Amino acid sequence: MSNWDPSNETPCGWFDVTCNLKEEVLELDLRYVDLLGQVPTNFTSLLSLNKLVLSGTNLTSPIPKEIGILTNLIVLDLSDNALTGEIPTRICQLYKLEQLFLNLNGLESSIPSAIGNLTSLKWLILYDNQLCGVIPNSIGNLNRIKFIRAGGNKNLEERLGRYYCTGARKLRLAFRHRYLNEFFDRKHSKII
């Protein structure tokens, strides 16, 4: 990050920052950089962002609800930090999101029932937090999901029941250090 110069008008030449031709920031990939402190709450200059990776950056705050204005996000990776609090419901308004990594944090509370709104989601990685409650039935709305990993959440009930999904062929589920392979019956579009 030695080339990060705040006096530059644009961060587009900075290391780990990708921009488009209009000099709008599209990707911020800052994995394992010692940022320390809180996740920022002002994202208004990053509305074109489609990839935000802050994995292993020593962030210690709750995930701010303001992250919900980043409606172009496809990848959100806040894993391997010391984030606390709950998963904000506003994350469930990121309708283009395909990959959500919140593992290896101290997140508490339950998985938001609105998680089923993320119908583009393919990867949902929540392991090793302090999540509790029951996995919401709305997870069955995740038609494109390929992998869910939520082990290491001692108070998270893994009652999956029969979640009905369409369009997916294979789903890999992982809970509490066990891996379950379940295949979709194409005729009935459900996990069998």
Backbone hydrogen bonds, N-H to C=O, Kabsch-Sander energy under -0.5 kcal/mol:
donor,donor_aa,acceptor,acceptor_aa,energy
4,W,1,M,-1.8
5,D,3,N,-0.9
8,N,5,D,-2.1
14,W,11,P,-2.3
17,V,14,W,-1.4
18,T,27,E,-2.4
20,N,24,E,-1.8
23,E,20,N,-1.9
26,L,18,T,-3.1
27,E,18,T,-2.0
28,L,51,K,-2.5
29,D,16,D,-2.2
30,L,28,L,-0.6
30,L,53,V,-3.0
32,Y,55,S,-3.6
33,V,30,L,-1.0
35,L,33,V,-2.0
35,L,57,T,-0.8
36,L,57,T,-2.2
37,G,58,N,-0.9
43,F,41,T,-0.8
46,L,43,F,-2.3
47,L,44,T,-0.6
49,L,46,L,-1.9
50,N,26,L,-3.4
51,K,26,L,-1.6
52,L,75,V,-2.3
53,V,28,L,-3.0
54,L,52,L,-0.5
54,L,77,D,-3.2
56,G,79,S,-2.2
57,T,54,L,-0.9
58,N,80,D,-0.5
60,T,37,G,-3.2
61,S,37,G,-0.5
63,I,84,T,-0.7
67,I,64,P,-1.6
68,G,65,K,-2.1
69,I,66,E,-2.0
70,L,67,I,-1.7
71,T,69,I,-1.9
73,L,70,L,-2.0
74,I,50,N,-3.1
75,V,50,N,-2.0
76,L,99,Q,-2.4
77,D,52,L,-2.8
78,L,76,L,-0.5
78,L,101,F,-2.7
80,D,103,N,-2.1
81,N,104,L,-1.0
82,A,59,L,-2.8
84,T,61,S,-1.1
91,I,88,P,-1.7
92,C,89,T,-1.8
93,Q,90,R,-1.8
94,L,91,I,-1.8
95,Y,93,Q,-1.6
97,L,94,L,-2.1
98,E,74,I,-3.0
99,Q,74,I,-2.1
100,L,123,W,-2.3
101,F,76,L,-2.7
102,L,100,L,-0.6
102,L,125,I,-2.9
103,N,125,I,-0.5
104,L,127,Y,-2.3
105,N,128,D,-1.1
106,G,83,L,-2.6
108,E,85,G,-3.9
115,I,112,P,-1.8
116,G,113,S,-1.0
117,N,114,A,-2.5
118,L,115,I,-1.7
119,T,117,N,-2.0
121,L,118,L,-2.1
122,K,98,E,-3.2
123,W,98,E,-2.2
124,L,147,F,-2.4
125,I,100,L,-2.8
126,L,124,L,-0.6
126,L,149,R,-3.6
127,Y,149,R,-0.7
128,D,151,G,-2.5
130,Q,107,L,-2.9
132,C,109,S,-2.5
133,G,155,N,-1.4
135,I,157,E,-1.2
139,I,136,P,-1.9
140,G,137,N,-2.3
141,N,138,S,-2.4
142,L,139,I,-1.6
143,N,141,N,-2.1
144,R,119,T,-0.6
145,I,142,L,-1.3
146,K,122,K,-3.1
147,F,122,K,-2.1
148,I,172,R,-2.5
149,R,124,L,-2.4
150,A,174,A,-2.8
153,N,150,A,-0.6
154,K,152,G,-0.7
155,N,131,L,-0.8
156,L,153,N,-2.2
157,E,133,G,-3.6
157,E,155,N,-0.7
160,L,158,E,-1.1
163,Y,161,G,-0.7
164,Y,162,R,-0.6
165,C,163,Y,-0.5
165,C,189,S,-1.1
171,L,182,E,-2.0
172,R,146,K,-2.5
173,L,171,L,-0.6
173,L,180,L,-2.3
174,A,148,I,-1.8
175,F,178,R,-1.7
178,R,175,F,-1.9
180,L,173,L,-3.0
182,E,171,L,-1.8
182,E,180,L,-0.6
184,F,169,R,-2.1
185,D,190,K,-2.5
186,R,184,F,-0.9
189,S,185,D,-2.4
190,K,185,D,-0.8
191,I,163,Y,-1.0
192,I,183,F,-2.1
